[in-house]
Amino acid sequence: MGAPSTRETNRYNLDRHLLPALGSTPLPDLDKFKCQVFLNGIAERGFSFTVVDHNRTMLKAILEEALDADLIGKNPARKLMNPETKESEKHVLPKAHARLLLDSLPFRDRLMAMIAAFCAMRPGEIFGLRWSSWRGDHFHVEGTAWRGVLRAGKAKTKGSKAPVTIPDVLLPALQMWREENLAAPGEALIFPSEKGTPIRPENWLRRRIKPITKQLGNHVPVNFQVLRRTFATNAQGFGNPKDVQAHLRHTDIQLRSTNILRLCPRACES
């Protein structure tokens, strides 16, 4: 069984794309041409490479199951090509804007945003952090939060369970936050909601971050991907891509180089 978020994405793609386009087509009539036209249609409607590729992968897997059940003689989706897609804009906060945003946030929100940016952690990892996850100079990912529920022992990938180094600039702030929560046991969340449950990332962004960015007149949409991408971009001058890859805890260095590492203005000037 996949993660709940993966199942939700798969269900969405089935209902939004696969079933409306191909659901009424008998399996024996589904050939490579029809499958490729289906993918091309998603791209022509302006959807991203990620959406197109998810649908290609799902269609291939579904037809592979049909092949195993002897419902078809071969899988027509095995060698489909991803059509060209419009590259979505990869937003990055300029250093000055990132600093102004952090300075404008209340202490707890600032600490969460700094962990997202400087530790390059995913939202489910941040809101799943417990005091026992803090091991001095690093975090140990003991679980993730999803839809307000703590999923102990779960992580996006095996590599995600690697220690997350905490930059020196964060340690005093973490210590201050711990001193404000001395009564919290080790198994307690570091950033709980008012009910003591994991915060939902979309709620935190909507209630705590977006009003501040609006007040500051910042036109770059701020979310967790932007914070992680901002770290990756600014980290280019402090080590090679392999170092950044290790800190981001990703396995595909090519994916990170193309999707997260945006060109720095400094690089453009040289």
Rosetta silent file (secondary structure, phi, psi, omega in degrees, C-alpha in Angstrom):
SEQUENCE: MGAPSTRETNRYNLDRHLLPALGSTPLPDLDKFKCQVFLNGIAERGFSFTVVDHNRTMLKAILEEALDADLIGKNPARKLMNPETKESEKHVLPKAHARLLLDSLPFRDRLMAMIAAFCAMRPGEIFGLRWSSWRGDHFHVEGTAWRGVLRAGKAKTKGSKAPVTIPDVLLPALQMWREENLAAPGEALIFPSEKGTPIRPENWLRRRIKPITKQLGNHVPVNFQVLRRTFATNAQGFGNPKDVQAHLRHTDIQLRSTNILRLCPRACES
SCORE:     score description
SCORE:     0.000 S_00000001
   1 L     0.000  135.044  178.439    0.000    0.000    0.000 S_00000001
   2 L   -82.435  176.640  178.091    1.280    3.460   -0.889 S_00000001
   3 L   -66.710  153.961  179.105    1.195    6.547    1.248 S_00000001
   4 H   -55.045  -39.751 -179.323   -2.206    8.275    1.649 S_00000001
   5 H   -64.951  -36.851  177.749   -0.985   11.252   -0.369 S_00000001
   6 H   -66.625  -43.129  178.283    0.083    8.931   -3.221 S_00000001
   7 H   -62.276  -38.410  179.467   -3.280    7.177   -3.213 S_00000001
   8 H   -65.803  -42.314  177.467   -5.032   10.533   -3.301 S_00000001
   9 H   -63.605  -42.680  178.803   -2.953   11.692   -6.264 S_00000001
  10 H   -62.999  -42.131  179.690   -3.614    8.434   -8.112 S_00000001
  11 H   -63.927  -40.317  178.229   -7.334    8.695   -7.451 S_00000001
  12 H   -62.565  -47.243 -179.210   -7.370   12.270   -8.697 S_00000001
  13 H   -64.730  -35.814  176.150   -5.572   11.361  -11.935 S_00000001
  14 H   -62.063  -49.637 -175.288   -7.931    8.445  -12.507 S_00000001
  15 H   -73.099  -33.977 -174.443  -11.045   10.566  -12.033 S_00000001
  16 H   -86.764  -35.606 -171.561   -9.738   13.691  -13.783 S_00000001
  17 H  -120.364  -58.961 -170.271   -7.818   12.253  -16.738 S_00000001
  18 H   -65.188  -52.619 -176.034   -7.716    8.498  -17.296 S_00000001
  19 H   -67.130  -44.273  177.639  -11.342    7.478  -16.861 S_00000001
  20 H   -59.825  -35.443 -175.501  -12.943   10.386  -18.767 S_00000001
  21 H   -85.955  -38.306 -170.906  -10.619    9.832  -21.733 S_00000001
  22 H  -123.800   -5.475 -173.138  -10.241    6.049  -21.852 S_00000001
  23 L   -60.768  -28.814 -178.089  -12.764    4.564  -19.435 S_00000001
  24 L   -92.947   -1.433 -178.836  -15.310    3.678  -22.137 S_00000001
  25 L   -85.684  122.931  176.880  -12.729    2.122  -24.488 S_00000001
  26 L   -59.357  142.289 -178.042  -12.712   -1.707  -24.449 S_00000001
  27 H   -53.347  -43.916 -179.334   -9.309   -3.047  -23.455 S_00000001
  28 H   -63.104  -21.633 -178.439   -8.735   -4.929  -26.765 S_00000001
  29 H   -90.659   -3.198 -176.680   -9.311   -1.638  -28.645 S_00000001
  30 L   -87.879  101.293 -178.889   -6.758    0.307  -26.616 S_00000001
  31 L  -106.578  178.818 -177.168   -3.656    0.516  -28.788 S_00000001
  32 H   -61.085  -38.245 -178.919   -0.437    2.513  -28.564 S_00000001
  33 H   -61.289  -47.609  179.769   -1.801    5.277  -30.785 S_00000001
  34 H   -62.935  -38.846  179.409   -4.829    5.914  -28.532 S_00000001
  35 H   -65.028  -41.717 -179.707   -2.599    5.877  -25.443 S_00000001
  36 H   -68.547  -38.470  176.068   -0.201    8.398  -26.970 S_00000001
  37 H   -61.517  -37.822  177.489   -3.079   10.656  -28.064 S_00000001
  38 H   -60.115  -49.586  179.158   -4.324   10.556  -24.477 S_00000001
  39 H   -64.060  -42.088  179.393   -0.970   11.776  -23.116 S_00000001
  40 H   -59.988  -37.080 -179.589   -0.643   14.390  -25.846 S_00000001
  41 H   -64.999  -38.054  177.692   -4.072   15.722  -24.930 S_00000001
  42 H   -63.675  -43.548  179.667   -3.076   16.263  -21.297 S_00000001
  43 H   -64.900  -40.438 -179.134    0.003   18.207  -22.399 S_00000001
  44 H   -65.356  -24.288  178.203   -2.011   20.282  -24.891 S_00000001
  45 L   -84.227    3.964  173.022   -4.339   21.349  -22.084 S_00000001
  46 L    91.824   11.189  179.532   -1.374   22.924  -20.331 S_00000001
  47 L   -76.844  157.120 -173.741   -0.699   20.380  -17.600 S_00000001
  48 L   -75.102  168.119  174.876    2.821   19.984  -16.258 S_00000001
  49 H   -57.365  -40.018 -178.247    5.353   17.271  -17.039 S_00000001
  50 H   -59.998  -44.534  179.888    4.676   15.779  -13.587 S_00000001
  51 H   -64.598  -45.698  179.722    0.959   15.331  -14.322 S_00000001
  52 H   -60.568  -46.173 -177.176    1.645   13.862  -17.758 S_00000001
  53 H   -67.003  -38.069  176.296    4.271   11.474  -16.391 S_00000001
  54 H   -59.964  -42.739 -179.008    2.044   10.353  -13.504 S_00000001
  55 H   -69.295  -36.405  175.820   -0.697    9.477  -15.983 S_00000001
  56 H   -62.328  -45.375 -179.090    1.742    7.641  -18.250 S_00000001
  57 H   -63.699  -42.969 -179.675    3.006    5.604  -15.285 S_00000001
  58 H   -66.312  -43.416  179.703   -0.497    4.806  -14.071 S_00000001
  59 H   -61.742  -43.039  178.329   -1.751    3.810  -17.522 S_00000001
  60 H   -61.297  -42.858 -178.977    1.248    1.537  -18.002 S_00000001
  61 H   -67.137  -40.361  179.398    0.686   -0.088  -14.587 S_00000001
  62 H   -63.080  -45.164 -178.682   -3.038   -0.604  -15.192 S_00000001
  63 H   -72.141  -25.368  175.018   -2.437   -2.241  -18.559 S_00000001
  64 H   -67.279  -38.316  176.105    0.338   -4.356  -17.071 S_00000001
  65 H   -64.982  -39.991  178.269   -2.227   -5.753  -14.633 S_00000001
  66 H   -64.434  -36.534  177.464   -4.578   -6.430  -17.548 S_00000001
  67 H   -65.960  -43.609  178.746   -1.768   -8.251  -19.338 S_00000001
  68 H   -62.593  -29.100 -179.993   -1.039  -10.390  -16.280 S_00000001
  69 L   -89.176    8.137  179.275   -4.748  -11.276  -16.146 S_00000001
  70 L    61.055   30.346  176.845   -4.664  -12.347  -19.831 S_00000001
  71 L   -88.250  -20.891  176.229   -7.174   -9.630  -20.765 S_00000001
  72 L  -138.119  159.694 -176.945   -4.846   -8.233  -23.437 S_00000001
  73 L   -85.878  -25.977  177.437   -2.024   -9.726  -25.485 S_00000001
  74 L  -154.402  162.639 -178.446    0.523   -6.938  -24.916 S_00000001
  75 L   -93.544  109.023 -177.149    0.855   -3.691  -23.041 S_00000001
  76 L   -74.168   -7.990 -177.154    0.443   -0.779  -25.509 S_00000001
  77 L   -99.460    5.703 -174.787    1.655    1.758  -22.941 S_00000001
  78 L   -65.654  -36.325 -174.486    5.107    0.266  -22.396 S_00000001
  79 L  -118.971   34.393  177.122    6.985    2.529  -24.793 S_00000001
  80 L   -69.373  149.675  177.723    4.937    5.719  -24.720 S_00000001
  81 L  -104.880  134.735  173.433    6.797    9.014  -25.041 S_00000001
  82 L   -70.930  123.485  179.590    6.120   11.928  -22.751 S_00000001
  83 L   -69.716  164.615  177.916    5.073   14.827  -24.987 S_00000001
  84 L   -67.159  135.445 -179.350    6.687   18.229  -24.668 S_00000001
  85 L  -124.350  156.075  177.413    5.139   20.237  -21.865 S_00000001
  86 L   -72.841  125.251 -178.884    5.250   23.866  -20.891 S_00000001
  87 L   -72.315  124.885  179.039    7.807   24.313  -18.140 S_00000001
  88 L   -73.576  151.013 -179.187    6.195   25.777  -15.060 S_00000001
  89 L   -70.801  130.256  179.959    7.850   28.763  -13.440 S_00000001
  90 L  -100.005   98.272 -174.577   10.096   27.740  -10.552 S_00000001
  91 L   -73.339  142.435  174.865    9.814   30.571   -8.051 S_00000001
  92 L  -136.234  136.038  176.263   12.715   31.480   -5.801 S_00000001
  93 L   -78.540  125.836  171.251   12.749   34.131   -3.098 S_00000001
  94 L   -59.334  151.064 -176.237   15.534   36.687   -3.532 S_00000001
  95 H   -53.710  -43.795 -177.791   17.757   36.768   -0.458 S_00000001
  96 H   -63.257  -39.679  179.465   16.547   40.222    0.590 S_00000001
  97 H   -69.453  -39.310  178.902   12.879   39.175    0.333 S_00000001
  98 H   -63.292  -43.159  179.916   13.504   35.946    2.234 S_00000001
  99 H   -64.195  -41.733 -179.946   15.260   37.838    5.030 S_00000001
 100 H   -65.199  -39.858  178.387   12.445   40.424    5.237 S_00000001
 101 H   -62.507  -48.260 -179.870    9.820   37.687    5.400 S_00000001
 102 H   -60.682  -41.878 -179.322   11.630   35.864    8.207 S_00000001
 103 H   -66.019  -23.199 -175.845   12.114   39.088   10.165 S_00000001
 104 H   -90.712  -10.247 -176.409    8.384   39.845    9.892 S_00000001
 105 L   -86.725  147.494  170.347    7.134   36.501   11.223 S_00000001
 106 L   -59.690  159.560 -169.831    6.333   35.764   14.879 S_00000001
 107 H   -53.234  -51.018 -176.947    8.995   33.678   16.591 S_00000001
 108 H   -63.433  -44.603  179.419    7.409   30.230   16.221 S_00000001
 109 H   -64.480  -36.367  178.286    6.420   30.789   12.585 S_00000001
 110 H   -63.624  -42.259 -179.501    9.891   32.167   11.865 S_00000001
 111 H   -64.098  -41.737  178.533   11.496   29.063   13.327 S_00000001
 112 H   -64.057  -43.199  179.628    9.285   26.779   11.227 S_00000001
 113 H   -65.351  -37.185  178.872   10.030   28.759    8.066 S_00000001
 114 H   -67.756  -37.821  176.591   13.763   28.681    8.822 S_00000001
 115 H   -64.367  -41.883  179.180   13.675   24.916    9.285 S_00000001
 116 H   -62.421  -40.192 -176.348   11.840   24.594    5.967 S_00000001
 117 H   -82.262  -50.823 -172.236   14.381   26.803    4.199 S_00000001
 118 H   -83.264  -30.284  177.596   17.692   26.032    5.917 S_00000001
 119 L   -95.107   -6.752  177.894   17.105   22.355    6.722 S_00000001
 120 L    54.356   42.937 -178.993   15.294   21.781    3.416 S_00000001
 121 L   -94.395  149.659  176.866   12.635   19.675    5.149 S_00000001
 122 L   -77.270  156.322 -177.495    9.288   18.747    3.684 S_00000001
 123 H   -58.648  -39.553  179.307    6.116   20.010    5.409 S_00000001
 124 H   -64.239  -30.745  178.039    5.118   16.541    6.587 S_00000001
 125 H   -74.092  -42.421 -178.773    8.541   16.140    8.194 S_00000001
 126 H   -63.482  -48.965 -176.261    8.462   19.536    9.916 S_00000001
 127 L   -79.831   -4.460  172.883    5.002   19.125   11.393 S_00000001
 128 L   -99.433   -0.078 -179.869    5.833   15.540   12.348 S_00000001
 129 L   -66.411  133.284  171.879    8.905   16.577   14.370 S_00000001
 130 E  -113.796  164.077 -178.829    8.861   15.567   18.027 S_00000001
 131 H   -60.118  -29.664  177.253   11.224   16.750   20.720 S_00000001
 132 H   -70.865  -14.607  178.144   12.848   13.329   20.605 S_00000001
 133 H   -74.536  -21.594 -177.628   13.608   14.012   16.914 S_00000001
 134 E   -84.391  113.944 -175.794   16.053   16.750   17.895 S_00000001
 135 L  -115.713   52.057  177.591   19.468   15.127   18.411 S_00000001
 136 L    81.716  -93.870 -177.309   21.719   18.107   19.142 S_00000001
 137 L   -99.069    8.597  178.600   23.147   19.151   15.776 S_00000001
 138 E  -154.285  161.458  170.823   20.626   17.271   13.648 S_00000001
 139 E   -99.425  145.053  171.622   17.036   16.093   13.363 S_00000001
 140 L  -112.893  116.442 -177.315   16.176   12.428   13.022 S_00000001
 141 L   -70.924  107.557 -177.784   12.990   11.980   10.982 S_00000001
 142 L   -97.300   -8.399 -179.118   10.891    9.654   13.135 S_00000001
 143 E   172.990  175.471  178.534    7.677   10.064   11.170 S_00000001
 144 E  -131.347  158.022  177.306    5.656   12.411    9.024 S_00000001
 145 E  -104.883  142.228  177.460    2.373   14.254    9.397 S_00000001
 146 E  -146.961  123.408  179.581   -0.393   14.058    6.817 S_00000001
 147 L    53.859   40.424  176.355   -3.799   15.712    7.037 S_00000001
 148 L    78.500   11.062 -179.058   -3.333   16.427   10.738 S_00000001
 149 E  -121.192  132.474  177.512   -2.352   12.835   11.597 S_00000001
 150 E   -83.456  125.613  179.700    1.122   11.742   12.763 S_00000001
 151 E  -108.846   89.510 -175.480    2.383    8.716   10.838 S_00000001
 152 E   -62.241  136.027  176.407    5.143    7.329   13.069 S_00000001
 153 L    79.320   -0.744 -177.700    8.034    5.678   11.263 S_00000001
 154 L   -97.400  144.488  175.473    6.897    6.880    7.833 S_00000001
 155 L  -146.911  159.296 -177.179    9.025    8.903    5.406 S_00000001
 156 L   -62.783  -44.458  178.826    8.700    9.878    1.738 S_00000001
 157 L  -138.974  168.202  175.997   11.751    7.819    0.737 S_00000001
 158 H   -61.349  -38.293  179.089   14.388    5.683    2.465 S_00000001
 159 H   -65.065  -23.950 -179.433   16.852    8.516    1.941 S_00000001
 160 H   -67.511  -17.823 -179.694   14.503   10.873    3.775 S_00000001
 161 H   -83.507    0.799  177.606   15.283    9.034    7.001 S_00000001
 162 L   -67.814  153.583  177.794   18.883   10.241    6.886 S_00000001
 163 L   -57.687  141.000  178.721   19.927   12.732    9.614 S_00000001
 164 E  -105.444  111.267 -178.786   19.006   16.335    8.801 S_00000001
 165 E   -65.174  136.051  177.934   21.838   18.693    9.714 S_00000001
 166 L  -101.510  117.460  178.641   20.759   21.776   11.676 S_00000001
 167 L   -60.329  150.422 -178.237   22.722   24.915   10.713 S_00000001
 168 H   -55.625  -34.333 -176.641   24.356   26.749   13.616 S_00000001
 169 H   -63.573  -21.963 -178.096   22.127   29.788   13.068 S_00000001
 170 H   -88.359  -25.185 -171.920   19.076   27.693   14.034 S_00000001
 171 H   -59.917  -44.328  178.008   20.369   26.110   17.221 S_00000001
 172 H   -62.137  -38.114  179.405   19.880   29.138   19.558 S_00000001
 173 H   -66.626  -40.892  177.147   16.321   29.600   18.289 S_00000001
 174 H   -62.360  -41.684  179.283   15.548   25.918   18.822 S_00000001
 175 H   -63.641  -40.839  177.383   16.956   26.107   22.340 S_00000001
 176 H   -62.063  -42.304  179.829   14.797   29.154   23.082 S_00000001
 177 H   -66.658  -35.396  178.020   11.708   27.328   21.812 S_00000001
 178 H   -67.013  -40.000  179.733   12.565   24.308   23.951 S_00000001
 179 H   -64.839  -28.638  176.168   12.916   26.527   27.025 S_00000001
 180 L   -77.875  -11.899 -177.263    9.434   27.876   26.333 S_00000001
 181 L  -131.271   43.415 -176.893    8.153   24.276   26.232 S_00000001
 182 L   -61.195  -30.748 -177.188   10.116   22.607   29.023 S_00000001
 183 L   -76.134  -12.596 -177.417    7.063   20.696   30.225 S_00000001
 184 L   -72.289  128.420  178.660    6.582   18.991   26.855 S_00000001
 185 L   -72.050  168.249 -177.473    7.677   15.320   26.922 S_00000001
 186 L   -59.027  -31.990 -177.452    9.994   13.866   24.305 S_00000001
 187 L   -82.747   -4.204 -179.895    7.145   12.303   22.354 S_00000001
 188 L   -74.244  150.259  176.989    5.326   15.652   22.079 S_00000001
 189 E   -68.539  143.456  177.040    5.293   17.511   18.776 S_00000001
 190 L   -71.131  -35.833 -179.074    7.679   20.442   18.496 S_00000001
 191 L  -127.683   72.430 -178.523    5.057   22.490   16.621 S_00000001
 192 E   -79.360  161.713  170.492    1.621   21.199   17.634 S_00000001
 193 L   -76.868  178.425  178.373   -1.714   22.756   16.760 S_00000001
 194 L   -60.707  -26.182  179.912   -3.924   24.173   19.497 S_00000001
 195 L   -88.389   -2.673 -178.635   -5.422   20.685   19.824 S_00000001
 196 L    85.393    5.777  179.253   -1.982   19.075   20.172 S_00000001
 197 L   -98.889  167.713  177.538   -2.228   17.414   16.752 S_00000001
 198 E   -62.045  140.028  176.100    0.049   18.022   13.735 S_00000001
 199 L   -71.075  141.651  174.391   -0.562   21.299   11.948 S_00000001
 200 L   -84.052  124.672 -174.570   -1.873   21.010    8.410 S_00000001
 201 H   -54.323  -41.337 -177.812    0.646   22.725    6.105 S_00000001
 202 H   -64.598  -33.330  177.547   -1.991   24.361    3.917 S_00000001
 203 H   -69.303  -41.486  179.774   -3.615   25.924    6.989 S_00000001
 204 H   -63.057  -43.904  179.394   -0.290   27.273    8.249 S_00000001
 205 H   -63.592  -43.976 -176.251    0.525   28.821    4.886 S_00000001
 206 H   -69.464  -40.679 -173.920   -2.925   30.362    4.503 S_00000001
 207 H   -89.671  -30.579 -169.990   -3.253   31.721    8.038 S_00000001
 208 H  -112.166  -30.139 -174.198    0.290   32.562    9.035 S_00000001
 209 H  -101.283  -50.635 -174.568    2.439   33.114    5.936 S_00000001
 210 H   -61.454  -38.653  176.563    0.286   34.494    3.124 S_00000001
 211 H   -60.983  -36.234  179.627   -1.099   37.467    5.129 S_00000001
 212 H   -70.171  -44.177 -179.967    2.480   38.524    5.927 S_00000001
 213 H   -63.493  -33.827  177.871    3.684   38.167    2.335 S_00000001
 214 H   -66.897  -42.768  178.074    0.689   40.225    1.192 S_00000001
 215 H   -61.735  -35.580 -178.147    1.512   42.967    3.677 S_00000001
 216 L   -79.896   -7.798 -178.261    5.113   42.992    2.439 S_00000001
 217 L    71.087   26.434 -179.126    4.003   43.301   -1.176 S_00000001
 218 L   -83.051  121.037 -176.883    5.851   40.130   -2.103 S_00000001
 219 L   -92.207   -4.441  176.478    4.605   38.837   -5.459 S_00000001
 220 L   -83.655  120.738  178.590    6.458   35.508   -5.284 S_00000001
 221 L   -63.646  125.878 -176.281    4.052   32.812   -4.019 S_00000001
 222 L  -100.927  120.285  172.189    5.578   31.366   -0.858 S_00000001
 223 L  -142.904 -174.044 -175.737    5.132   27.678   -0.110 S_00000001
 224 H   -68.217  -34.498  177.524    7.356   24.864    1.105 S_00000001
 225 H   -64.241  -39.878  179.231    8.713   24.111   -2.368 S_00000001
 226 H   -64.922  -41.005  179.148    9.748   27.746   -2.754 S_00000001
 227 H   -64.263  -43.542  178.606   11.493   27.684    0.626 S_00000001
 228 H   -65.582  -41.664 -179.408   13.358   24.460   -0.253 S_00000001
 229 H   -66.319  -36.128  178.243   14.221   25.787   -3.713 S_00000001
 230 H   -62.883  -43.098  176.048   15.459   29.046   -2.204 S_00000001
 231 H   -60.327  -48.060 -175.584   17.837   27.092    0.032 S_00000001
 232 H   -61.369  -39.995  179.491   19.052   24.973   -2.879 S_00000001
 233 H   -65.296  -49.523 -177.672   19.690   28.029   -5.037 S_00000001
 234 H   -69.963  -18.623 -179.376   21.556   29.956   -2.359 S_00000001
 235 H   -83.276   -7.005 -175.347   23.537   26.824   -1.445 S_00000001
 236 H   -61.620  -30.287 -178.730   25.095   26.539   -4.902 S_00000001
 237 H   -84.750    3.069 -175.664   28.031   28.681   -3.895 S_00000001
 238 L  -125.895   55.819  179.754   28.761   26.556   -0.830 S_00000001
 239 L   127.060  172.551 -179.415   29.657   23.153   -2.216 S_00000001
 240 L   -90.267  170.468 -179.056   28.975   21.059   -5.289 S_00000001
 241 H   -54.906  -29.859  179.405   25.561   19.690   -6.398 S_00000001
 242 H   -65.378  -37.393  178.116   26.322   16.413   -4.595 S_00000001
 243 H   -64.436  -44.908  179.694   26.578   18.302   -1.285 S_00000001
 244 H   -64.243  -41.478  178.292   23.240   20.015   -1.896 S_00000001
 245 H   -57.312  -42.926 -179.174   21.700   16.697   -2.939 S_00000001
 246 H   -64.755  -40.146 -179.224   22.800   15.111    0.341 S_00000001
 247 H   -69.039  -35.567  178.836   21.322   17.933    2.395 S_00000001
 248 H   -77.841  -12.187  179.615   18.042   17.733    0.481 S_00000001
 249 L    59.684   45.816  175.572   18.095   13.930    0.960 S_00000001
 250 L  -109.183  152.427 -179.276   17.273   13.212   -2.695 S_00000001
 251 L   -97.476  -25.198 -175.845   18.535   10.247   -4.682 S_00000001
 252 L  -101.032   98.776 -176.579   18.242   11.700   -8.192 S_00000001
 253 H   -67.962  -32.055  179.424   20.886   14.398   -8.601 S_00000001
 254 H   -66.493  -41.091  178.385   19.794   15.145  -12.178 S_00000001
 255 H   -61.224  -43.500 -179.625   16.236   15.819  -11.042 S_00000001
 256 H   -66.957  -37.887 -177.170   17.476   18.175   -8.362 S_00000001
 257 H   -65.894  -32.139 -176.612   19.804   19.961  -10.749 S_00000001
 258 H   -93.006  -31.550 -173.647   17.010   20.687  -13.203 S_00000001
 259 H   -99.857  -30.085 -175.507   14.030   21.271  -10.921 S_00000001
 260 L  -108.693  -41.473 -175.133   15.418   22.804   -7.745 S_00000001
 261 L   -79.332   93.613  176.998   18.774   24.379   -8.514 S_00000001
 262 L   -81.079  153.580  178.828   17.814   27.636  -10.211 S_00000001
 263 L   -68.154  130.554  177.577   20.522   29.829  -11.676 S_00000001
 264 L   -77.210  146.272  173.337   21.748   32.427   -9.189 S_00000001
 265 H   -54.649  -36.343 -179.878   21.938   36.076  -10.300 S_00000001
 266 H   -61.181  -38.407  179.710   25.619   35.916   -9.230 S_00000001
 267 H   -68.311  -35.074  179.804   26.194   33.103  -11.721 S_00000001
 268 H   -68.795  -27.747 -178.488   24.529   35.108  -14.470 S_00000001
 269 H   -77.608  -23.827 -175.623   26.851   38.035  -13.788 S_00000001
 270 L   -80.887    0.000    0.000   30.003   35.940  -14.143 S_00000001
